[in-house]
Amino acid sequence: MDSTDGIKDGLYEEFGFAIELLVKKYDKKKLLKLIKLLPDCSTNKLFIKKFKEVYSFTPNYKEFNNLSS
């Protein structure tokens, strides 16, 4: 098993869009804070927890679509 198992097609293209939204809506400082927490995120569940601590919402399609509105 590698880190790409279960990743949907097009995810990497969407990732750039998500990062752009986060920087526009919030700022680069919050994104850098999240990046610094990544070494502590050994599982998807931990990443979601840290993401929510930084941005106050769970990372999912619905929430990102709300950011773009």
C-alpha positions in Angstrom: 0.0 0.0 0.0 1.3 3.5 -0.8 0.1 7.0 -0.2 -1.9 7.1 -3.4 -4.1 4.1 -2.6 -7.7 5.2 -2.8 -7.1 8.6 -4.2 -9.7 9.8 -6.7 -8.8 10.9 -10.2 -8.3 14.6 -10.4 -7.6 15.1 -6.8 -4.3 16.8 -7.4 -5.9 19.4 -9.7 -8.5 20.0 -7.0 -5.9 20.4 -4.4 -4.4 23.5 -6.0 -7.9 25.0 -6.1 -8.4 24.2 -2.4 -5.1 25.8 -1.5 -6.0 28.9 -3.5 -9.3 29.3 -1.7 -7.8 28.9 1.7 -5.2 31.6 1.0 -7.7 34.0 -0.5 -10.3 33.4 2.3 -7.9 33.3 5.2 -4.2 34.0 4.7 -0.9 32.4 4.1 -0.1 32.4 7.9 -2.9 29.9 8.6 -1.8 27.7 5.7 1.8 27.7 7.0 0.5 26.8 10.5 -1.3 23.8 9.0 1.8 22.8 7.1 3.9 22.9 10.2 1.4 20.5 11.9 1.7 17.9 9.0 4.5 15.9 10.6 2.1 15.1 13.5 -0.6 13.9 11.1 0.2 10.2 10.6 -3.4 9.4 9.7 -6.2 11.0 7.7 -8.2 11.3 11.0 -5.4 13.3 12.6 -5.0 15.5 9.6 -8.7 16.3 9.7 -8.5 17.1 13.4 -5.5 19.5 12.9 -7.2 21.1 9.8 -10.3 21.8 11.9 -8.2 23.3 14.7 -6.6 25.7 12.2 -9.6 26.5 9.9 -12.6 25.8 12.2 -14.3 23.5 9.6 -13.9 20.0 8.4 -12.2 19.7 5.0 -14.8 18.3 2.5 -16.3 19.2 -0.8 -19.3 21.0 0.7 -17.2 23.3 2.9 -14.8 24.1 0.0 -17.7 24.8 -2.3 -19.1 27.2 0.4 -15.8 29.0 0.5 -15.9 29.6 -3.3 -19.4 31.1 -3.1 
